[in-house]
């Protein structure tokens, strides 16, 4: 008998490894034989292939064989941004679901920012807080785009497909490097009419990775933007307070200059604080905000 266990998710393939009693049995499941087990998620989603491999077989991983593959995916990210428009990029946890208070706050924030800046909202197009901002922007009636990855932290299954976004509004990236290029390019401001921002919501390792990579690009003036890009750190319920304390310690040690980090972003404890900061950054008056709301309702049902 063969015992199989989930080992890894690679692109659109779910790879299962197990032990084979004989090489003959294993041959039955080789990639070249094209025997597979399909997992059908819904009629709207393509069917990934499950490939069974035995320990004795060498596995051909779905890895980049040439830098051209990464380059092509970056190009696709840029083309998506050109089509949907630059705007606000949200970074945040994939694990904080609809029952979490931060999920509710993130959804409301994305809706209000979309109305305020009248721009496209971008995220990793995954679950958790990324899904919250997607829903919020859709409620505002504004464009939504995403750079999805096959599997987010905390997920047991992998899927290249978003459950409700139109396929033309997101790209499922094979490579994290391409995804990061997309998230950065989506906030570039090359003229005064561009209204973009980075909004960092509470999150874990992946979120912190993206936060500090973009922050370093801003610090070193390597983000590729002719005009400054506002960076908002949402410190809901003091989520980031200990991290901020650590950065103060870095100042004491001299690894960052005094006041340097504080000059790169705006720490906000509430949605209202973030909205006020962005309105001030872009010199948006309350009357301009009212016009955006009126514009929203003129294309949808009138408010009751």
Order of alpha helices (4+ residues) and beta strands (2+ residues): beta-beta-alpha-beta-beta-alpha-beta-alpha-beta-alpha-beta-beta-alpha-beta-alpha-beta-alpha-alpha-beta-alpha-alpha
